[in-house]
Amino acid sequence: MHAAADASTESADRPVGADLRSDESGEPDPTLPEDSERAGQEQAENLSGDDSPSLPISETSTQQSAAPATNRAGLRVGVVGCGYWGSKHVRVLHTLEMVGTVAVIDPNPDRALQLSRNYPALEAYKDLDEAIPHVDAVIIATSPSTHKPLALKAIAAGVHVMVEKPLATTAADAREMIAAAKAAGVVLMVGHTFEYHSAVWQLREMVQNRELGKLYYLETARLNLGLYQRDCNVLFDLAPNDVSIVNYVLGDMPVSVQCWTSRHANPQLEDVAYLRLHYMDPDVTANIHVSWLNPDKVRKVTMVGSEKMVVFDDLATQERMKVHDKGVSRPPRLVDELTEPPMSYRYGDVVLPHLVMNEPLMVEDEHFAECILTGLTPLTSGANGLAVVEVLEAAQMSAREGREVLIEEIAGKPEKGSADQHRETMSRLRGR
Ligand SMILES: NC(=O)c1ccc[n+]([C@@H]2O[C@H](COP(=O)([O-])OP(=O)(O)OC[C@H]3O[C@@H](n4cnc5c(N)ncnc54)[C@H](O)[C@@H]3O)[C@@H](O)[C@H]2O)c1
């Protein structure tokens, strides 16, 4: 370990052992195809070779966003915040050819000490100011309220930035970050890890190919007896993943959001939330349930269509995705309404699609490095992060005001004549 962090800095902002919380936490763990940290460490090594999938980004990543970096010795990447999630980035970065040096940036000296046991060449800095002269790029994996100030500081110094989800805690902050990155000519990416998950790619393909028939609805559940955060509620902690998954799978953003939240174990922070997102194209509703207060750990995405239904269970060790050839329809004509069942049921095969065995976090970090070196716009760009934050902000407003909120109200467009347009959109939504 080089340039050791100041040992006099404050202690961890998490209880000891928080780094090891793969099974107990409320936090999703999409680092690996299986949600097992132990299996994952071994698998990550095995999966980093030839079997890695090629990125499904050819269509989305064609614009030039930033001046290509020219560091021939490999990128110097700092991880700001090396707790539970940041330490996974540290591990993954060490496997990437495009990365030359990895730096740990954390005021808690224990973080660097622990990591340096596995990675002796790590550089360590106690804060971003100290690290900036030594890095080309940073990954910000601190608590959400610190994302904006840290990102703006790095951007102002000409450093490329990946920010963990959520990109920011307000849409206005996210916009400021996007504008700053654009002005500085650096990459701004958000860590929507599930958009680099092969199962999620498969779900998107099914929607695009209309394999499920008419898509009726989507449902996601991210529940656990979870780790309460200090600076954000369950909505901003867990729902960014689900909103990002649904936006990606549908290839669209919702037009409106309804949300119901409740506080139980903590009087300040909502620990249970239900969201209903309304999409126009395709015309479909997505229901999202997130909770830090549930006895069972659940990580599921279900899509129900007129022809087929699919369930992606991220915790299943086998059969993680099942496509059910099942359906329900109304019989063409009821002969005797009292004795005939009102619906007819179809039970067909269950298909288990082959999923590419990649590590989503590795695909994500590799893509970040690639964007820096080539000037591509990331698949999960700042705009992608903003789209999710707008939904979260609308959800927060909906829960507070007890009404359906249009994304336009957060996105602030159109400014003139918007009242009529809002009314028209709402009546279209309600009429379906
Ligand atoms: N993409 C995903 O699927 C995923 C999964 C888990 C967490 N996350 C995100 O990662 C981020 C971190 O979550 P976590 O669970 O690892 O938190 P954590 O509390 O375990 O770690 C945060 C670390 O940041 C350090 N820190 C605090 N302020 C700092 C500063 N100013 N400069 C440098 N370091 C600082 C702390 O000392 C701590 O080590 C959150 O935004 C969270 O939403 C993303």
The ligand as an ORCA input file, in Angstrom:
! r2SCAN-3c Opt
* xyz 0 1
  N     -24.852     -0.622     -7.792
  C     -25.331     -1.347     -6.799
  O     -25.992     -2.346     -7.005
  C     -25.030     -0.922     -5.386
  C     -25.058     -1.855     -4.348
  C     -24.774     -1.406     -3.063
  C     -24.509     -0.078     -2.820
  N     -24.511      0.801     -3.851
  C     -24.273      2.234     -3.618
  O     -22.934      2.428     -3.206
  C     -22.853      3.562     -2.362
  C     -22.161      3.170     -1.061
  O     -22.919      2.222     -0.378
  P     -22.249      1.237      0.693
  O     -23.312      0.325      1.094
  O     -20.968      0.705      0.157
  O     -21.898      2.256      1.886
  P     -20.867      2.032      3.086
  O     -21.367      2.853      4.215
  O     -20.613      0.583      3.301
  O     -19.525      2.678      2.564
  C     -19.373      4.063      2.404
  C     -17.882      4.390      2.573
  O     -17.714      5.757      2.181
  C     -16.728      6.319      3.069
  N     -16.882      7.784      2.985
  C     -17.825      8.555      3.562
  N     -17.630      9.852      3.219
  C     -16.554      9.876      2.389
  C     -15.875     10.897      1.691
  N     -16.262     12.181      1.769
  N     -14.807     10.578      0.930
  C     -14.394      9.289      0.833
  N     -15.002      8.279      1.483
  C     -16.077      8.555      2.241
  C     -17.032      5.708      4.407
  O     -15.925      5.788      5.288
  C     -17.368      4.265      4.001
  O     -16.213      3.468      4.003
  C     -24.305      4.053     -2.175
  O     -24.548      5.079     -3.090
  C     -25.127      2.833     -2.531
  O     -26.418      3.159     -3.026
  C     -24.750      0.402     -5.122
*
